[in-house]
Amino acid sequence: MALIKSISGIRGTIGGMAGNGLTPPDIIKFTAAYGQWVIANTGKKKIVIGRDARISGEMVRNLVVGTLQSIGIDVVDLGLSTTPTVEVAVPDENAGGGIILTASHNPKQWNALKLLNEKGEFISDLDGQWVLTMAEKTDLEYAEVNDLGTVVYDDSYLQKHIDKVLALPLVDVDAIRKADFKVVIDCVNSSGGIFVPALLKALGVNTVHELYCEPNGEFPHNPEPLPENLIDLSREVVSKKADLGIAVDPDVDRLCFVCEDGSMFGEEYTLVAVSDYVLKHTPGNTVSNLSSTRALRDVTESAGCTYTAAAVGEVNVVNVMKETNAIIGGEGNGGVIYPESHYGRDALVGIALFLSHLAKKGQTVSVLRASYPAYFISKNKITLTPEMDIDALLAEVEKRYENQPHSTIDGLKIEFDKQWVHLRRSNTEPIIRIYSEGSSETVANNLAQKIISDIKEILRLTE
């Protein structure tokens, strides 16, 4: 069993003892604390909620809604929805915040409360700490019977969200319709099975082969949209002679594509391709996190614009996007953030922009992929003893490479011309995660192994 408390929400496995999983007492206390934060921070007593299709969703939803009502907060319940749809709905409803009931890419035994502010964006680190502190207090006063909150069910945001996507100036429905794409989609039996087909129909895509689009929460494979989990999609694209495959995670904020030959476009390149399209029509700055591919920087600088790296985490990327007035940004996990729509990862926006790009290019997906700089990312980790001073260890590594361009805004990232390595400590385990990128898989792996060797040598010298 696990319960992870972070600034953006509360994530845990269903079942077990209170405090060791996402149990009813935990759901209630964190929901109540967040509700109090909304009231104190905005003066509003209205919160929007929505959930993905995972099995525990209805149970968690009932506890969240009841708790919010018990402290006098009115609830707008979108039912089966997506993370970006709830983000869109919060300001439209003039609500004080929003809660998305989803554990994103985690397996079915997990669920979570993702917490939004009144702008429909993830709450800040400071606000998250306020919620976590409030959750541990026992003197919360609940509303009397005449002051209980109400519940309104609103299923209109499927269409409202799609309408907003279609209204984006760079979404070219005519071009997409004329391209007559044949598409296979894998929505991992979650709410994407409702939203993605509806979006594609609205975009004029008439041939859509649906794979795992029954929103019953029975994930047919690990729901994280990685190559090893998309074997069925790849086969189906080839079998159906489709132009491309589209995969989303359970809450539809991550997006990746499969080429017409069954090969992977690569989730790192989702943001690269969409940014390339946006930059060609509306030049401006871009942002991604430190662990994302350098290809976005290359594409941005080729367009004569400026790229900036942010600390890992959507809220950090959004903050830097606002600081630099970026026109597009996101994360290498397939998360596209397009401020013209809203400041949140949105697979629906990503799909519409990518298909517009593809339609205007008139190329196959594999040819489009080959047009971008080729980089390979290697992901490794090194496990340390619990008593190890990881910060001191990273400082020693930094000292060894002090003459190389490097950043310490999130762990340690060291650049070697167009190659880089990023070291980040885990918040829950004595682990350093090591991400490296190079011009080939061998180069990336060798770079990671060099840093791992350095760490082991430092450890030997300090014994």
C-alpha positions as CSV (number, residue, x, y, z in Angstrom):
1,M,0.0,0.0,0.0
2,A,1.2,3.5,-0.7
3,L,0.1,7.1,0.0
4,I,2.1,9.9,-1.6
5,K,1.4,13.5,-0.7
6,S,2.6,16.1,-3.1
7,I,1.9,19.8,-4.0
8,S,-0.4,18.9,-6.9
9,G,-2.5,16.3,-5.0
10,I,-2.8,13.1,-3.0
11,R,-2.0,9.8,-4.7
12,G,-2.3,6.3,-3.3
13,T,-3.4,2.8,-3.7
14,I,-6.9,1.8,-2.8
15,G,-7.4,-0.2,0.4
16,G,-5.3,-1.0,3.5
17,M,-4.9,1.0,6.7
18,A,-5.6,4.7,7.0
19,G,-2.5,6.6,6.3
20,N,-0.9,3.8,4.3
21,G,-3.2,4.0,1.3
22,L,-5.9,6.2,-0.3
23,T,-8.5,5.1,2.2
24,P,-11.9,6.8,3.0
25,P,-10.4,8.6,6.0
26,D,-7.6,9.9,3.9
27,I,-9.8,11.0,1.1
28,I,-12.1,12.8,3.5
29,K,-9.4,14.7,5.4
30,F,-7.5,15.9,2.3
31,T,-10.7,16.8,0.5
32,A,-11.9,18.8,3.5
33,A,-8.5,20.6,3.9
34,Y,-8.6,21.5,0.2
35,G,-12.1,22.7,0.5
36,Q,-11.1,25.0,3.3
37,W,-8.2,26.3,1.2
38,V,-10.6,27.2,-1.6
39,I,-12.9,29.1,0.8
40,A,-10.0,30.9,2.5
41,N,-8.2,31.6,-0.7
42,T,-11.0,32.7,-3.0
43,G,-14.1,33.3,-0.9
44,K,-15.9,31.0,-3.3
45,K,-17.9,27.9,-2.2
46,K,-18.0,26.1,-5.6
47,I,-15.7,23.3,-6.8
48,V,-15.7,21.4,-10.1
49,I,-15.0,17.7,-10.1
50,G,-14.5,15.1,-12.8
51,R,-13.0,11.6,-12.9
52,D,-11.4,9.1,-15.2
53,A,-13.0,5.6,-15.6
54,R,-10.9,3.6,-13.1
55,I,-12.7,1.1,-11.0
56,S,-12.4,3.0,-7.7
57,G,-13.6,6.3,-9.3
58,E,-17.2,6.2,-8.2
59,M,-16.3,5.3,-4.6
60,V,-13.8,8.1,-4.4
61,R,-16.2,10.5,-6.1
62,N,-18.9,9.8,-3.5
63,L,-16.6,10.5,-0.6
64,V,-15.2,13.7,-2.2
65,V,-18.7,15.1,-3.1
66,G,-20.1,14.3,0.4
67,T,-17.1,15.9,2.1
68,L,-17.4,19.1,0.1
69,Q,-21.1,19.3,0.8
70,S,-20.4,18.8,4.5
71,I,-18.4,22.0,4.7
72,G,-20.9,24.0,2.7
73,I,-19.3,23.8,-0.8
74,D,-21.4,23.4,-3.9
75,V,-20.2,20.8,-6.4
76,V,-20.3,20.8,-10.2
77,D,-19.9,17.2,-11.1
78,L,-18.7,16.5,-14.7
79,G,-18.9,12.8,-14.3
80,L,-16.5,10.8,-16.5
81,S,-14.2,13.5,-17.8
82,T,-10.6,14.3,-18.5
83,T,-8.0,16.4,-16.6
84,P,-7.9,19.1,-19.2
85,T,-11.7,19.3,-19.4
86,V,-12.0,19.9,-15.6
87,E,-9.2,22.6,-16.0
88,V,-11.3,24.3,-18.7
89,A,-14.5,24.1,-16.7
90,V,-13.2,25.7,-13.5
91,P,-12.9,29.3,-14.8
92,D,-16.0,28.8,-17.0
93,E,-18.0,27.9,-13.9
94,N,-16.5,30.7,-11.9
95,A,-15.5,28.1,-9.3
96,G,-12.9,28.4,-6.6
97,G,-11.1,25.3,-7.7
98,G,-11.3,21.8,-9.1
99,I,-10.5,18.2,-8.2
100,I,-9.7,15.6,-10.8
101,L,-10.1,12.0,-9.5
102,T,-7.4,10.2,-11.4
103,A,-4.0,8.6,-10.8
104,S,-3.1,9.5,-14.4
105,H,-0.8,6.8,-15.9
106,N,-0.7,4.7,-12.7
107,P,-2.2,1.1,-12.8
108,K,-5.8,0.5,-11.7
109,Q,-5.1,0.0,-8.0
110,W,-4.1,3.6,-7.8
111,N,-6.3,6.7,-7.6
112,A,-5.6,10.4,-6.7
113,L,-7.0,13.8,-6.0
114,K,-5.5,16.3,-8.4
115,L,-6.0,19.8,-7.0
116,L,-6.6,23.0,-9.1
117,N,-6.8,26.7,-8.3
118,E,-9.6,29.0,-9.5
119,K,-7.7,29.4,-12.8
120,G,-8.0,25.7,-13.5
121,E,-4.3,25.3,-12.9
122,F,-2.4,23.1,-10.4
123,I,-2.0,24.7,-7.0
124,S,1.4,26.1,-6.1
125,D,3.9,24.5,-3.8
126,L,3.0,27.0,-1.0
127,D,-0.7,26.3,-1.3
128,G,-0.1,22.6,-1.4
129,Q,1.8,22.8,1.8
130,W,-1.1,24.7,3.3
131,V,-3.5,21.9,2.3
132,L,-1.2,19.2,3.7
133,T,-0.9,21.0,7.0
134,M,-4.6,21.7,7.3
135,A,-5.4,18.0,6.7
136,E,-3.6,17.0,9.9
137,K,-5.8,19.3,12.0
138,T,-8.8,17.9,13.9
139,D,-10.7,21.1,14.7
140,L,-12.5,21.5,11.4
141,E,-16.0,22.8,11.8
142,Y,-18.7,21.3,9.4
143,A,-21.8,23.1,8.0
144,E,-25.2,22.8,9.7
145,V,-28.0,21.2,7.8
146,N,-29.3,24.4,6.1
147,D,-25.9,25.3,4.9
148,L,-24.9,22.0,3.2
149,G,-23.5,22.3,-0.3
150,T,-25.5,21.2,-3.4
151,V,-24.6,19.0,-6.3
152,V,-25.2,19.8,-10.0
153,Y,-24.4,17.2,-12.7
154,D,-23.2,18.7,-15.9
155,D,-22.3,16.6,-18.9
156,S,-22.0,19.5,-21.3
157,Y,-18.3,19.9,-21.0
158,L,-17.5,17.2,-23.5
159,Q,-18.9,19.4,-26.3
160,K,-17.7,22.6,-24.7
161,H,-14.1,21.4,-24.5
162,I,-14.3,20.2,-28.1
163,D,-15.8,23.5,-29.3
164,K,-12.9,25.3,-27.6
165,V,-10.4,23.1,-29.4
166,L,-12.1,23.7,-32.8
167,A,-12.1,27.4,-32.2
168,L,-8.3,27.6,-32.0
169,P,-7.0,29.5,-35.0
170,L,-4.3,26.9,-35.8
171,V,-6.7,24.0,-35.8
172,D,-7.5,23.5,-39.5
173,V,-10.6,21.3,-39.7
174,D,-10.9,21.7,-43.5
175,A,-7.3,20.5,-44.0
176,I,-7.8,17.5,-41.7
177,R,-11.1,16.6,-43.4
178,K,-9.5,16.8,-46.8
179,A,-6.6,14.6,-45.7
180,D,-9.1,11.8,-45.0
181,F,-7.0,10.2,-42.3
182,K,-7.5,6.6,-41.2
183,V,-6.7,6.5,-37.5
184,V,-6.5,3.8,-34.8
185,I,-6.9,4.9,-31.2
186,D,-6.0,3.2,-27.9
187,C,-7.8,4.9,-24.9
188,V,-6.9,2.2,-22.3
189,N,-10.6,1.7,-21.4
190,S,-10.9,5.1,-19.7
191,S,-12.6,8.4,-20.4
192,G,-10.5,9.0,-23.5
193,G,-12.8,6.3,-25.0
194,I,-15.5,9.0,-24.9
195,F,-13.6,12.1,-25.6
196,V,-11.1,11.1,-28.3
197,P,-13.6,9.6,-30.8
198,A,-15.9,12.6,-30.3
199,L,-13.0,15.0,-31.0
200,L,-11.9,13.1,-34.1
201,K,-15.5,13.1,-35.5
202,A,-15.7,16.8,-35.0
203,L,-12.4,17.2,-36.8
204,G,-13.7,15.4,-39.8
205,V,-11.8,12.1,-39.3
206,N,-14.3,9.6,-40.6
207,T,-12.3,6.3,-40.3
208,V,-11.5,5.6,-36.6
209,H,-10.7,2.1,-35.4
210,E,-11.3,2.0,-31.7
211,L,-9.0,-0.1,-29.5
212,Y,-9.8,-0.3,-25.8
213,C,-12.4,2.5,-25.8
214,E,-14.9,1.0,-23.3
215,P,-14.7,3.3,-20.2
216,N,-14.9,0.6,-17.6
217,G,-11.6,1.1,-15.9
218,E,-10.3,-2.4,-16.8
219,F,-7.0,-1.3,-18.2
220,P,-5.9,-3.9,-20.9
221,H,-2.3,-3.1,-20.4
222,N,-0.1,-0.8,-18.3
223,P,-1.8,2.5,-18.9
224,E,1.3,4.6,-19.3
225,P,1.7,5.3,-23.1
226,L,5.1,3.9,-23.5
227,P,6.3,1.7,-26.5
228,E,6.3,-1.5,-24.6
229,N,2.6,-0.9,-23.7
230,L,1.4,-0.1,-27.2
231,I,2.2,-3.3,-29.0
232,D,-1.5,-3.9,-29.8
233,L,-1.9,-0.4,-31.1
234,S,1.2,-0.8,-33.3
235,R,-0.1,-4.0,-34.8
236,E,-3.6,-2.6,-35.4
237,V,-2.2,0.4,-37.3
238,V,-0.4,-1.9,-39.7
239,S,-3.3,-4.4,-39.9
240,K,-5.8,-1.6,-40.7
241,K,-3.4,0.2,-43.0
242,A,-4.0,3.3,-41.0
243,D,-2.2,6.6,-41.4
244,L,-1.4,6.8,-37.7
245,G,-2.2,5.5,-34.2
246,I,-3.1,7.7,-31.2
247,A,-2.7,6.7,-27.6
248,V,-3.7,8.7,-24.5
249,D,-3.4,7.9,-20.8
250,P,-6.4,7.4,-18.5
251,D,-7.0,11.1,-17.8
252,V,-6.1,12.3,-21.4
253,D,-3.4,14.8,-20.6
254,R,-0.6,12.7,-22.2
255,L,-0.4,11.9,-25.9
256,C,1.7,9.8,-28.2
257,F,1.5,8.6,-31.8
258,V,2.4,5.5,-33.8
259,C,3.6,5.9,-37.3
260,E,1.9,4.2,-40.3
261,D,4.5,1.4,-40.4
262,G,3.9,0.6,-36.7
263,S,7.0,2.3,-35.4
264,M,6.8,4.7,-32.5
265,F,6.8,8.4,-33.2
266,G,8.1,8.8,-29.6
267,E,6.3,10.5,-26.8
268,E,9.3,12.9,-26.5
269,Y,8.5,14.1,-30.0
270,T,4.8,14.8,-29.5
271,L,5.6,18.2,-28.1
272,V,8.4,18.7,-30.6
273,A,6.1,18.2,-33.6
274,V,3.3,20.3,-32.2
275,S,5.7,23.1,-31.3
276,D,7.2,23.0,-34.8
277,Y,3.7,23.6,-36.3
278,V,2.9,26.4,-33.8
279,L,6.3,28.1,-34.3
280,K,5.9,28.1,-38.1
281,H,2.7,30.1,-37.8
282,T,3.1,32.1,-34.6
283,P,6.8,32.4,-33.6
284,G,7.5,32.7,-29.9
285,N,9.3,31.2,-26.9
286,T,9.0,27.6,-25.8
287,V,9.5,25.7,-22.5
288,S,9.9,22.1,-21.5
289,N,11.3,20.5,-18.4
290,L,15.0,19.6,-17.8
291,S,14.5,15.9,-18.5
292,S,12.8,16.5,-22.0
293,T,14.6,16.1,-25.3
294,R,16.9,18.7,-26.7
295,A,15.0,18.5,-30.0
296,L,12.5,21.1,-28.8
297,R,15.4,23.5,-28.2
298,D,16.8,22.8,-31.7
299,V,13.4,23.3,-33.4
300,T,12.8,26.5,-31.4
301,E,16.2,28.0,-32.2
302,S,15.9,27.1,-35.8
303,A,12.8,29.2,-35.8
304,G,14.8,32.1,-34.4
305,C,13.1,31.9,-31.0
306,T,14.1,31.2,-27.4
307,Y,13.9,28.0,-25.5
308,T,13.9,27.8,-21.7
309,A,14.2,24.7,-19.4
310,A,12.1,24.4,-16.3
311,A,12.2,22.1,-13.3
312,V,10.3,18.9,-13.7
313,G,6.6,19.1,-12.9
314,E,3.7,20.7,-14.8
315,V,3.3,23.6,-12.3
316,N,7.0,24.4,-12.8
317,V,6.7,24.4,-16.6
318,V,3.6,26.6,-16.5
319,N,5.3,29.1,-14.2
320,V,8.3,29.4,-16.5
321,M,6.0,29.6,-19.5
322,K,4.3,32.6,-17.9
323,E,7.6,34.2,-17.0
324,T,9.0,33.9,-20.6
325,N,5.6,34.5,-22.3
326,A,6.0,31.2,-24.1
327,I,3.5,30.4,-26.8
328,I,3.8,26.6,-26.3
329,G,5.5,24.3,-23.8
330,G,5.0,21.0,-22.0
331,E,6.9,17.9,-21.0
332,G,8.6,15.0,-22.8
333,N,6.0,12.5,-21.5
334,G,3.6,13.6,-24.3
335,G,2.2,16.6,-22.4
336,V,1.4,19.6,-24.6
337,I,0.6,22.9,-22.9
338,Y,-0.9,25.5,-25.3
339,P,-1.7,28.8,-23.6
340,E,-4.0,29.9,-26.4
341,S,-6.3,27.2,-25.0
342,H,-5.3,27.0,-21.3
343,Y,-2.3,26.4,-19.1
344,G,-2.6,22.6,-18.7
345,R,-1.5,19.5,-20.5
346,D,-4.2,18.7,-23.0
347,A,-4.1,15.6,-25.3
348,L,-7.2,16.9,-27.2
349,V,-5.5,20.1,-28.1
350,G,-2.4,18.1,-29.0
351,I,-4.3,15.8,-31.3
352,A,-6.0,18.7,-33.2
353,L,-2.7,20.6,-33.7
354,F,-0.8,17.5,-34.7
355,L,-3.4,16.5,-37.3
356,S,-3.5,20.0,-38.7
357,H,0.3,19.9,-39.0
358,L,0.3,16.5,-40.6
359,A,-2.5,17.4,-43.0
360,K,-0.7,20.6,-44.2
361,K,2.6,18.7,-44.5
362,G,1.1,16.0,-46.7
363,Q,3.7,13.6,-45.4
364,T,3.5,10.2,-43.7
365,V,4.0,10.2,-40.0
366,S,7.3,8.4,-40.3
367,V,8.6,11.0,-42.7
368,L,7.5,13.8,-40.4
369,R,9.3,12.1,-37.5
370,A,12.5,11.7,-39.6
371,S,12.5,15.4,-40.2
372,Y,13.4,16.2,-36.6
373,P,16.8,16.0,-34.9
374,A,17.4,12.4,-33.8
375,Y,18.1,12.0,-30.0
376,F,17.8,9.1,-27.7
377,I,17.1,9.2,-24.0
378,S,18.4,6.6,-21.5
379,K,16.8,6.3,-18.1
380,N,18.7,4.7,-15.2
381,K,18.9,4.9,-11.5
382,I,21.2,4.2,-8.7
383,T,20.1,3.0,-5.2
384,L,21.8,4.4,-2.2
385,T,21.6,3.7,1.5
386,P,18.9,5.6,3.5
387,E,21.5,7.5,5.5
388,M,23.3,8.8,2.4
389,D,23.4,12.6,2.1
390,I,22.2,12.8,-1.5
391,D,22.5,16.6,-1.7
392,A,26.1,16.4,-0.7
393,L,26.7,13.7,-3.3
394,L,25.2,15.7,-6.1
395,A,27.3,18.7,-5.0
396,E,30.4,16.5,-5.5
397,V,29.3,15.5,-8.9
398,E,28.7,19.2,-9.8
399,K,32.2,20.0,-8.6
400,R,33.7,17.5,-11.0
401,Y,31.8,19.1,-13.9
402,E,31.9,22.7,-12.8
403,N,33.4,23.8,-16.1
404,Q,30.5,22.3,-18.1
405,P,27.3,24.2,-18.6
406,H,25.0,23.0,-15.8
407,S,21.8,23.7,-13.9
408,T,20.9,23.0,-10.3
409,I,17.2,24.3,-10.4
410,D,16.1,20.6,-10.1
411,G,18.8,18.2,-9.1
412,L,21.8,18.5,-11.4
413,K,21.8,18.7,-15.2
414,I,25.1,18.8,-17.0
415,E,25.4,19.6,-20.7
416,F,28.0,18.3,-23.1
417,D,27.5,20.1,-26.4
418,K,24.2,18.6,-27.6
419,Q,24.3,15.8,-25.1
420,W,23.2,16.0,-21.5
421,V,22.7,14.1,-18.2
422,H,20.1,15.0,-15.5
423,L,20.3,13.6,-12.0
424,R,17.3,13.9,-9.8
425,R,16.7,12.5,-6.3
426,S,13.6,10.7,-5.5
427,N,11.3,12.2,-2.8
428,T,10.2,8.8,-1.5
429,E,13.2,6.5,-1.8
430,P,17.0,6.7,-1.5
431,I,17.4,6.8,-5.2
432,I,19.0,9.1,-7.8
433,R,17.3,8.9,-11.2
434,I,19.7,9.5,-14.1
435,Y,18.4,10.6,-17.4
436,S,20.8,11.1,-20.3
437,E,20.4,12.0,-23.9
438,G,22.7,11.6,-26.9
439,S,22.7,11.3,-30.7
440,S,22.4,7.5,-30.4
441,E,21.2,5.0,-27.8
442,T,24.9,3.9,-27.3
443,V,26.0,7.5,-26.7
444,A,23.2,8.1,-24.2
445,N,23.9,4.9,-22.3
446,N,27.6,5.5,-22.2
447,L,27.1,9.0,-20.8
448,A,24.8,7.6,-18.1
449,Q,27.4,4.9,-17.2
450,K,30.1,7.5,-17.0
451,I,28.1,9.5,-14.4
452,I,27.2,6.3,-12.5
453,S,30.9,5.4,-12.4
454,D,31.7,8.9,-11.0
455,I,29.0,8.5,-8.3
456,K,30.4,5.1,-7.3
457,E,34.0,6.5,-7.2
458,I,32.8,9.4,-5.0
459,L,31.1,7.0,-2.7
460,R,34.3,4.9,-2.4
461,L,36.3,8.0,-1.6
462,T,33.9,9.0,1.2
463,E,33.7,5.6,2.9
